[in-house]
Amino acid sequence: MKRFVRQNYIGEGGYVFAQSPEEIARQSGLSRVARLASNENPLPPPASVVEAGLSALREGNRYPEARPAALIDALRRHHGDYSFIIGNGMDGVIETVVRTVVSPGDRVVVSTPTFSFYGLAAEAQGGVVVPVPRAADFSVDAGAFVDACRGAKIAFLCSPNNPTGNALSVEAVREILDGIDCLLFLDNAYVEFSGLDYRPLMDEYDTLIEGRTMSKAYSLAGLRFGYAFVPAGLLSYLNRAATPFSVNTVALAAAGAALADQGHIDQTVAHVRRWRERFLAEIDRPVSPSDANFVLVDVAPMTGDEATARLAKKGVIVRSCRSFSGLADHYIRVSVGSEQENELFLEEINRL
Ligand SMILES: *Cc1c(COP(=O)(O)O)cnc(C)c1O
């Protein structure tokens, strides 16, 4: 069958998924495992969101609205008068954007180390990925980034960045936007944890796309809902390129209800801020300061894989960062989980 398959999907590579908690529980013989590998919210969605999802399920025989007016209105009420596209997670949004703009041979700039899906999506369209390494302190070299963008179609910048946790200031992003001609996809998956607001940049630049997800702060990772602020002039093209009905009825209803519950976000953000400070203070190893709901821990002289395997034996699932290209192999990424999960992790990491 291999002869039918595109080169992209043969051999090494591809998206790296966290180890399954069931598998870890089985291997470690422990009944409870701490799930700290995927930057999920340990809190379940609030009751109002669950109710909205259940009601929508009753209309499961009908196709969802292709351009859900109520949800777009809800996004406008929440954020202001911007243009939005939605997708099956932010991953779905990234795929739509890349499909709309990247032709075979087009240059796609990616600030690394970072989330792998930009590169995978670009390569799926035949794009040529141009990595721009961050500095040793994980800051972005704006000059190098701008230079790499010459002749490119689109560039990807993640802030706060996965897996390093640090964010660029609004001013630093503006400086980059001033220097480039191509589109910039600013991935704001973790922006709720940062206190930063990049939205005003949408009014200043018609080359900027800001991606958001409900998988992290909003507790909806399993429902797959993401969206993006897009330039008004690009909206109709993006909608034309998108997979039809990519967001299901239940996710649409849940997302609408979730936007209305600011209390859930405030509670989540307070919990995350408290714990990332504790992680920074109490882990006996170098921890990168984080604007997100996870921290990057330097586990040298162990490798990330080794530390991850040893923690898994203790029922703690973290993410080895080996697969993040452009990052040394001695890091793990650890999400802020529930109180119990975090306490267990702290105890075990300091025993390694
Ligand atoms: C989690 C994540 C996403 C994707 O989230 P979805 O679950 O697809 O909405 C996008 N970008 C970054 C940096 C992420 O960490």
The ligand as an SDF file (V2000), in Angstrom:
LIG
                    3D

 15 15  0  0  0  0  0  0  0  0999 V2000
   -2.9740   23.1980   22.1430 C   0  0  0  0  0  0  0  0  0  0  0  0
   -2.4250   24.1000   21.1050 C   0  0  0  0  0  0  0  0  0  0  0  0
   -3.1130   24.4110   19.9270 C   0  0  0  0  0  0  0  0  0  0  0  0
   -4.2680   23.6660   19.3790 C   0  0  0  0  0  0  0  0  0  0  0  0
   -5.3140   23.5420   20.1000 O   0  0  0  0  0  0  0  0  0  0  0  0
   -6.6350   22.8380   19.5880 P   0  0  0  0  0  0  0  0  0  0  0  0
   -6.8920   21.8130   20.6160 O   0  0  0  0  0  0  0  0  0  0  0  0
   -6.4310   22.2690   18.2180 O   0  0  0  0  0  0  0  0  0  0  0  0
   -7.6040   23.9540   19.5690 O   0  0  0  0  0  0  0  0  0  0  0  0
   -2.5960   25.3570   19.0830 C   0  0  0  0  0  0  0  0  0  0  0  0
   -1.4440   25.9470   19.3440 N   0  0  0  0  0  0  0  0  0  0  0  0
   -0.7440   25.6630   20.4340 C   0  0  0  0  0  0  0  0  0  0  0  0
    0.5270   26.3670   20.6720 C   0  0  0  0  0  0  0  0  0  0  0  0
   -1.1980   24.7190   21.3350 C   0  0  0  0  0  0  0  0  0  0  0  0
   -0.4330   24.4060   22.3820 O   0  0  0  0  0  0  0  0  0  0  0  0
  1  2  1  0
  2  3  1  0
  2 14  2  0
  3  4  1  0
  3 10  2  0
  4  5  1  0
  5  6  1  0
  6  7  2  0
  6  8  1  0
  6  9  1  0
 10 11  1  0
 11 12  2  0
 12 13  1  0
 12 14  1  0
 14 15  1  0
M  END
$$$$
